[in-house]
Amino acid sequence: MTARRDHEAAFDRVIELALVLNEDMSHGLGALGLTRSRTEVLWVLHHRGPSTQRILADAMGVSARNVTGLVDALVATGFVTREPHPTDRRAALVTLTEHGERTTAVLARDYAELARALFADMPAERFECFVAGLERVLAELRERVAAARG
């Protein structure tokens, strides 16, 4: 096999990995009544605690308008509440509900379990090479995406 074919075969595997992860994530989140975008809001709240919509938008790299729609949907489905901010009367504070807390705890547990299942039995040297290779591929892709966006 030529180097070019090897590179294309490796990239095929990267694409397959992305597709399999996307399918698994979409299926699992859908079963919880969530989308990836809504889950990202929950994940930020899980890690940062109650936050304003501006903080959520900045953390996610999206517009405040986008976050408003996501938070509206999460309020309607019982994952979060939106309350007046205690010190800034112009802002609202988005907080996980008990349902949101339970859901993010399950997501965090499942995340950790999958990481263990994928990597626990991999020899340390192979794992380190895998991570280093992945870092290199991601850095190149990020650079190309940034350049394409201008």
PEJOLIN-V515349 format. One record per helix or strand of 2 or more residues. SS is the DSSP state (a for helix, b for strand). FROM is the first residue (numbers start at 1). LEN is the number of residues. If there is no record, write none. Layout:
BEGIN
[[SS & FROM & LEN] [SS & FROM & LEN]]
END
This chain:
BEGIN
[[a & 3 & 29] [a & 36 & 13] [b & 51 & 2] [a & 53 & 8] [a & 64 & 13] [b & 80 & 5] [b & 92 & 5] [a & 98 & 22] [a & 124 & 26]]
END
